[in-house]
Amino acid sequence: MALQNVRSLKQRKLLGSPQARKVALTRQPLNAQVAERLRTMIVNGEMEVGKKIPFTELAEKLGVSLTPLREAIKILAEEQLVELTPNRGARVLPVSVEETVALFEVIAELESLGAKLAAERMTEDELADLEAMHAEMREYYETGDREDYFEMNSRIHAAIVAYSHNPVLLHTHQKMTVRVSRVRFIAVHQNQRWAQAMQEHEDVMQAFRDKDGSRAAEIWRNHLRDSGRVTVEILQAKEQEKQASGAVAG
């Protein structure tokens, strides 16, 4: 049964391949396609923070005209990923310490509630799906594949909330997903917490198997709080480095 679930997950992942995504995206409006690509570029750091976005160069890179690009930028501005300034263009907003603290305060409570409800409500098939995703993520951890680990980690976090079977919680969480992904990307790509985070995933899976909602919520709340703490420390260190380099230059 577990092997079948893993095979099923592999098949779903093939459906999420670049080729398949290209086919799927053609069914979306062009500005939505561009916005999705830009979100990914922002989350993984391809677009430089704080610098003016070069519209013409970016449009050429993406193979689109300026009109859908501008519409996509407006979407990202509404999501607070980009700042639009009249007559001055747009820039990718930096991830601030204050915003990160606030985001993790909220997401830790949202996702811990999701974990509690998921432990109590998820079906056997949903648990099997989580088991398959967890096994694949563990493989990425063991091989040091951070990119695929991060993608699967994000899927697991989203699935846990989805398996809470609470539509209000799911909708609220989805509205925060992109902004949270940016800060979670920072934490996942640091060595100091990777092993601990993987163990916390192991622990929450056991709580799900035991259908222990209180234990699942406790583990997941601490998991998010610790990720937030590490992310804030990283951002604070970067700010200090920037200030120090500025002082030297001055």
N, C-alpha and C positions, 0 to 999 in steps of 0.2 A: 504493500500500500504506500509506504513512504517513498519507494523508488518511483512509483507511478506519479506521485505528487511532484517529485523533483523533475521528472521528465515533463510533466505538465507545465511546471514553472519555466523550464528551459524553452519550451515551445512558445510560452507567452513572451519570454524575453526576445526570441527571434522576431516575434511580431512587433517588438519595440526597437528593432534594428534601424540604422539610418535609412536603409532602403524602404522599409515598411513605413517609417515615420514620414518619409517624403511623399509616399502615396496617400497616407492619411491626411497629411497637412494640406494637400491639394483640395480637400473638401472644406477647408476653413477659408474665411476671407483673408486676403493677402496681408492686411495689416495685423491680423491675429497671428498669422504665421511668423511675421517679422517680430512681433512682440514676444512670442515664445522663444525665438532664437536669441533675442537680446536679453531676456531673463536669464537664460543659461549662461550667456557670456558675462553677465554681471555677477551671478552667483559664483562662477569659477574663476573670477578675476581677470577675464580676458579684456574687459573694458576698464581702462584706468580711472580710478576714483578721483573726482575733483577737477579733472581736466575737461575742457570744452569738447563736446562730442563733434567729431568731424563728419558732418552729414554726408557730404559728397563722397568722401572716401569710404565711409561705412556702407552707403548705398551700393557702391561699386563692388565692395567685398561680398555683400549679400546677394548681389545680382538683381536689385530691385530699383524702382524709380524713387525719387525723393518723396512723393506723395504718401505711399504706404508707410515709408520710414517715419515721416513726421507724425502720422496717425498712431503708429506703434509707440513712438516716444510719449505721446499724450497719454496713452494707456499706462505706461510705466510711471508717468508723473502722478497719475491718480493712485498708483500702488505705492507711492513714496520711495521709489527706487531711483527716480530721476528728478532733477529740479529744472523747471522751465522758467527762463527769465525773459521778459519782453525785450526784443531787440538785442539780446545777448546770447541767444541760443540755449543749449541745454548741457547739463553735466550729470554724471553719475554721483549720487549722494554718498558721502562716506558713511561707514558704519561707526557710530559714536559709542562711547562707553555708556552714556546715559540711556541711549535707545536699547542697547544690548541688555542692560540690567532690566529695563522695563519689559522687553520682549520675553526674556527667560522667566521673569516673575509670572507672567501670564501663561506662557506655554507650558510651564511646569505644572500648573494647576489644571489646565485644560487636558493635557495628555495623561496626567495621573488619574483624572476622572475617567478618561477614555479607557485606560488600562483596567480600572476597577470594573466598569460596566462590561468591557470586553471579556474579562475573566468570568463574569457571571452569565453573559448572554451569548457569546459566540457559539456557532454550531461546530460540530465535529469536522465538517469540511473546511470551515474557516480556520480552525486550529491546525488542520493538516496543511493548509496553505502557509500559515505562519511558520510551521515546522520546516517546510521546504525552503522558504525564503531565508529562515535563520541558518539552515545548513549551508546554503549557498553563500551567505554573507560570511560565515565562519571560514569557508574555503578562501575567500578573498582576504580575510584577515591573516590566515596562515601563510598565504603566498605574498603578502605585502602589497596587494593590489588595492591602492587607496581609492582610485577613481570608481571602480566597480563596487567597492565596499560602500562608498558614500551613496551611490545610486540605490543600492539595495537597502542600506540603512534608512534612507528617506522613504522608500516604499514600505518598510516595516512600520515606521512611525505612523505613516498615513493609514496603513491597514488596521493598526490597533484602534485608532480613533473610529475608522469606518465600522469595525466589528463591535463597537459599543452600541450600534443600532439606535443612536440618538441623532436624528437629523439636525437638530439645532446645534448640537456640539460639533457635528461634522461640518456644517456650513460655517460656523465661527472659526473653526480650525483652518479650513481651506482658504479663508480670506487672509490668514496670516502666513500661509505656507511659504511664499516666496521670500518674504522678509526674514522669516526664521531660517530658511535654507541658507541664506547668506551667512548668518552668524554661526549656524551649525557646521557649515563648510570649514570655517576657521578652526573649530575645535577638533573636527575629525582629522584634519591634516596636521595635527601635532602629535608627537610621539608620547608625551608624558602621560596621556590619559587613555591611550588606545586600548591597552590591555585591560584596564579597569572597566572601560565602557563595554568591551566585549563580554566581560564577566557579568556585568549588569544585565546584558541581553540574555545571557544564559539563565540568570536568576529569575528574570521576569517570565521566561518561557516555562520554567518549572512552576511558577505561580499560576500560569494559565492552565497547565496540565492538571494542577490541583484544584482549579476553579476557585482560587483564593483571591477574591477581589481586593480585600484590604491589604494583603501582602503585595499584590501587583501594583496597587496605587502607591504604596510606600517606596517600593523599588524604583518605580518610574519617576516619581517626584524627585527623589534623590539623584537619579540619573540625569535629569534635566538641570537640576540646580548645580550639580558638579560640572556639567558641560558649560553652563553659563559662567560659573566662577572661573574656569580655565580660559574661556573666551575673553572675559573681561580683563584678566591678567595679561593676556597676549596683546589686547588693544591698548592697555595702559602702557605696556612696555614699548609698543610702537610709537605712542604719543611722546613718551619720554625721549626716545631716540631722535624723533623729529625735532623736538625742542632743543635737544643737545646739539644736533647738527646745525640748527638755526643759530644757536648762540655762538658756535665756532665760526660759522660763516660771517656773522655780524662782527 
